[in-house]
Amino acid sequence: MLTLITGWLRELGSVVGFSSSTNYKSSNQFVEVDRISPSKFGYKTEHDEIKRLMTRLSGFETVEFTDTNGNPMNITTVDQRYGRDGGIDCVIRIVAPTERGASNVAGRIRNIIIKGNY
C-alpha cells in the first residue's frame, strides 16, 4: 500500500512539474548547534523571569530586591547569581513607612505574580 502511494505521488509530481530529485543537504553540510545544558537553561529562565519582574516593579518605590544575605540585586547583577540548589535566591523586600502601606504593596505584588502580569 505504501509503495502504491509513493509511486502515485511520484507520478503526480512529474505531471505537475515537481523536480524528481530534491537537493537535500548531506550530513557534512549541517552546522553543529551549541547545546545548552538543562542547568544553564534553568538559570537563564530564572534570570529572565527575575529581570522581567524587576522591570515591572521598578515603579514601586517601596520595593527592593535582595539575595538571602541581604545584598541588593538589580537588573545588571542578576546574571551573576547562581544558587547552590540550582535556583536564584531572590527576596522581594517591601520597605514602607506604615504597615497598611506594606500590606497594600504586598497585595499588589502578589496579584502581579499570580496573574503573570510582568
Phi and psi restraints in degrees (value plus and minus 20) as a CYANA .aco file:
   2 LEU   PHI     -84.9   -44.9
   2 LEU   PSI     -59.7   -19.7
   3 THR   PHI     -83.5   -43.5
   3 THR   PSI     -59.2   -19.2
   4 LEU   PHI     -82.0   -42.0
   4 LEU   PSI     -63.2   -23.2
   5 ILE   PHI     -88.9   -48.9
   5 ILE   PSI     -65.4   -25.4
   6 THR   PHI     -86.0   -46.0
   6 THR   PSI     -57.8   -17.8
   7 GLY   PHI     -84.9   -44.9
   7 GLY   PSI     -60.6   -20.6
   8 TRP   PHI     -84.8   -44.8
   8 TRP   PSI     -61.7   -21.7
   9 LEU   PHI     -85.3   -45.3
   9 LEU   PSI     -57.0   -17.0
  10 ARG   PHI     -85.0   -45.0
  10 ARG   PSI     -62.9   -22.9
  11 GLU   PHI     -85.5   -45.5
  11 GLU   PSI     -62.0   -22.0
  12 LEU   PHI     -83.0   -43.0
  12 LEU   PSI     -60.2   -20.2
  13 GLY   PHI     -83.1   -43.1
  13 GLY   PSI     -58.8   -18.8
  14 SER   PHI     -91.5   -51.5
  14 SER   PSI     -51.2   -11.2
  15 VAL   PHI     -91.4   -51.4
  15 VAL   PSI     -63.6   -23.6
  16 VAL   PHI     -92.3   -52.3
  16 VAL   PSI     -49.0    -9.0
  17 GLY   PHI      92.9   132.9
  17 GLY   PSI      -4.8    35.2
  18 PHE   PHI     -93.9   -53.9
  18 PHE   PSI     127.6   167.6
  19 SER   PHI     -88.0   -48.0
  19 SER   PSI     118.3   158.3
  20 SER   PHI     -98.0   -58.0
  20 SER   PSI     -44.5    -4.5
  21 SER   PHI    -129.9   -89.9
  21 SER   PSI     110.8   150.8
  22 THR   PHI    -123.6   -83.6
  22 THR   PSI     116.4   156.4
  23 ASN   PHI    -106.2   -66.2
  23 ASN   PSI      61.6   101.6
  24 TYR   PHI    -100.5   -60.5
  24 TYR   PSI     126.6   166.6
  25 LYS   PHI     -95.2   -55.2
  25 LYS   PSI     121.4   161.4
  26 SER   PHI     -99.4   -59.4
  26 SER   PSI     147.2   187.2
  27 SER   PHI     -84.3   -44.3
  27 SER   PSI     -45.8    -5.8
  28 ASN   PHI    -101.4   -61.4
  28 ASN   PSI     -24.2    15.8
  29 GLN   PHI    -112.4   -72.4
  29 GLN   PSI     -29.8    10.2
  30 PHE   PHI    -103.6   -63.6
  30 PHE   PSI     126.0   166.0
  31 VAL   PHI    -114.1   -74.1
  31 VAL   PSI     113.0   153.0
  32 GLU   PHI     -87.7   -47.7
  32 GLU   PSI     111.1   151.1
  33 VAL   PHI    -115.6   -75.6
  33 VAL   PSI     114.2   154.2
  34 ASP   PHI     -86.3   -46.3
  34 ASP   PSI     109.7   149.7
  35 ARG   PHI    -118.3   -78.3
  35 ARG   PSI     117.5   157.5
  36 ILE   PHI    -118.4   -78.4
  36 ILE   PSI     114.7   154.7
  37 SER   PHI     -91.4   -51.4
  37 SER   PSI     136.5   176.5
  38 PRO   PHI     -77.9   -37.9
  38 PRO   PSI     -56.6   -16.6
  39 SER   PHI     -89.5   -49.5
  39 SER   PSI     -60.4   -20.4
  40 LYS   PHI     -85.3   -45.3
  40 LYS   PSI     -58.3   -18.3
  41 PHE   PHI     -83.8   -43.8
  41 PHE   PSI     -60.3   -20.3
  42 GLY   PHI     -83.6   -43.6
  42 GLY   PSI     -65.2   -25.2
  43 TYR   PHI     -82.6   -42.6
  43 TYR   PSI     -64.3   -24.3
  44 LYS   PHI     -80.9   -40.9
  44 LYS   PSI     -62.3   -22.3
  45 THR   PHI     -82.7   -42.7
  45 THR   PSI     -65.4   -25.4
  46 GLU   PHI     -86.5   -46.5
  46 GLU   PSI     -60.2   -20.2
  47 HIS   PHI     -79.4   -39.4
  47 HIS   PSI     -65.4   -25.4
  48 ASP   PHI     -84.1   -44.1
  48 ASP   PSI     -60.0   -20.0
  49 GLU   PHI     -84.1   -44.1
  49 GLU   PSI     -64.9   -24.9
  50 ILE   PHI     -86.3   -46.3
  50 ILE   PSI     -60.0   -20.0
  51 LYS   PHI     -81.6   -41.6
  51 LYS   PSI     -62.9   -22.9
  52 ARG   PHI     -82.6   -42.6
  52 ARG   PSI     -62.1   -22.1
  53 LEU   PHI     -86.1   -46.1
  53 LEU   PSI     -60.6   -20.6
  54 MET   PHI     -82.6   -42.6
  54 MET   PSI     -61.7   -21.7
  55 THR   PHI     -84.0   -44.0
  55 THR   PSI     -62.8   -22.8
  56 ARG   PHI     -85.4   -45.4
  56 ARG   PSI     -56.6   -16.6
  57 LEU   PHI    -114.8   -74.8
  57 LEU   PSI     -10.4    29.6
  58 SER   PHI     -84.7   -44.7
  58 SER   PSI     -42.7    -2.7
  59 GLY   PHI    -100.2   -60.2
  59 GLY   PSI     -30.5     9.5
  60 PHE   PHI    -105.9   -65.9
  60 PHE   PSI      90.7   130.7
  61 GLU   PHI     -90.2   -50.2
  61 GLU   PSI     -42.8    -2.8
  62 THR   PHI    -115.2   -75.2
  62 THR   PSI     -12.1    27.9
  63 VAL   PHI    -126.5   -86.5
  63 VAL   PSI     112.1   152.1
  64 GLU   PHI    -148.1  -108.1
  64 GLU   PSI     126.3   166.3
  65 PHE   PHI    -128.7   -88.7
  65 PHE   PSI     107.5   147.5
  66 THR   PHI    -154.5  -114.5
  66 THR   PSI     145.4   185.4
  67 ASP   PHI    -110.4   -70.4
  67 ASP   PSI    -196.5  -156.5
  68 THR   PHI     -89.2   -49.2
  68 THR   PSI     -37.1     2.9
  69 ASN   PHI    -109.6   -69.6
  69 ASN   PSI     -22.5    17.5
  70 GLY   PHI      71.5   111.5
  70 GLY   PSI     -15.8    24.2
  71 ASN   PHI     -95.3   -55.3
  71 ASN   PSI     113.2   153.2
  72 PRO   PHI     -86.3   -46.3
  72 PRO   PSI     126.0   166.0
  73 MET   PHI    -140.6  -100.6
  73 MET   PSI     124.8   164.8
  74 ASN   PHI    -159.9  -119.9
  74 ASN   PSI     159.2   199.2
  75 ILE   PHI     -80.4   -40.4
  75 ILE   PSI     -53.0   -13.0
  76 THR   PHI     -97.9   -57.9
  76 THR   PSI     -42.3    -2.3
  77 THR   PHI    -120.2   -80.2
  77 THR   PSI     -25.0    15.0
  78 VAL   PHI     -83.1   -43.1
  78 VAL   PSI     -58.8   -18.8
  79 ASP   PHI     -86.0   -46.0
  79 ASP   PSI     -32.2     7.8
  80 GLN   PHI    -114.4   -74.4
  80 GLN   PSI     -17.7    22.3
  81 ARG   PHI    -119.5   -79.5
  81 ARG   PSI     105.3   145.3
  82 TYR   PHI    -159.4  -119.4
  82 TYR   PSI      92.7   132.7
  83 GLY   PHI     -98.4   -58.4
  83 GLY   PSI     135.9   175.9
  84 ARG   PHI     -86.8   -46.8
  84 ARG   PSI     -49.8    -9.8
  85 ASP   PHI    -108.3   -68.3
  85 ASP   PSI     -12.7    27.3
  86 GLY   PHI      73.9   113.9
  86 GLY   PSI     -18.5    21.5
  87 GLY   PHI    -140.5  -100.5
  87 GLY   PSI     157.7   197.7
  88 ILE   PHI    -127.6   -87.6
  88 ILE   PSI     102.2   142.2
  89 ASP   PHI    -105.2   -65.2
  89 ASP   PSI      87.0   127.0
  90 CYS   PHI    -148.9  -108.9
  90 CYS   PSI     112.3   152.3
  91 VAL   PHI    -136.6   -96.6
  91 VAL   PSI     108.3   148.3
  92 ILE   PHI    -113.4   -73.4
  92 ILE   PSI      93.1   133.1
  93 ARG   PHI    -126.3   -86.3
  93 ARG   PSI     110.4   150.4
  94 ILE   PHI    -125.6   -85.6
  94 ILE   PSI      99.7   139.7
  95 VAL   PHI    -135.6   -95.6
  95 VAL   PSI      72.9   112.9
  96 ALA   PHI    -138.1   -98.1
  96 ALA   PSI     130.4   170.4
  97 PRO   PHI     -88.5   -48.5
  97 PRO   PSI     -44.2    -4.2
  98 THR   PHI    -147.9  -107.9
  98 THR   PSI     137.9   177.9
  99 GLU   PHI     -85.7   -45.7
  99 GLU   PSI     -58.9   -18.9
 100 ARG   PHI     -83.7   -43.7
 100 ARG   PSI     -62.3   -22.3
 101 GLY   PHI     -83.4   -43.4
 101 GLY   PSI     -62.4   -22.4
 102 ALA   PHI     -83.7   -43.7
 102 ALA   PSI     -59.1   -19.1
 103 SER   PHI     -85.0   -45.0
 103 SER   PSI     -61.3   -21.3
 104 ASN   PHI     -84.1   -44.1
 104 ASN   PSI     -64.9   -24.9
 105 VAL   PHI     -85.1   -45.1
 105 VAL   PSI     -61.2   -21.2
 106 ALA   PHI     -81.3   -41.3
 106 ALA   PSI     -60.7   -20.7
 107 GLY   PHI     -84.4   -44.4
 107 GLY   PSI     -61.5   -21.5
 108 ARG   PHI     -86.0   -46.0
 108 ARG   PSI     -62.0   -22.0
 109 ILE   PHI     -85.1   -45.1
 109 ILE   PSI     -62.4   -22.4
 110 ARG   PHI     -78.8   -38.8
 110 ARG   PSI     -64.3   -24.3
 111 ASN   PHI     -85.0   -45.0
 111 ASN   PSI     -58.7   -18.7
 112 ILE   PHI     -82.2   -42.2
 112 ILE   PSI     -64.1   -24.1
 113 ILE   PHI     -90.1   -50.1
 113 ILE   PSI     -64.7   -24.7
 114 ILE   PHI     -82.4   -42.4
 114 ILE   PSI     -62.7   -22.7
 115 LYS   PHI     -99.7   -59.7
 115 LYS   PSI     -29.8    10.2
 116 GLY   PHI      49.1    89.1
 116 GLY   PSI      10.0    50.0
 117 ASN   PHI    -108.9   -68.9
 117 ASN   PSI      38.0    78.0
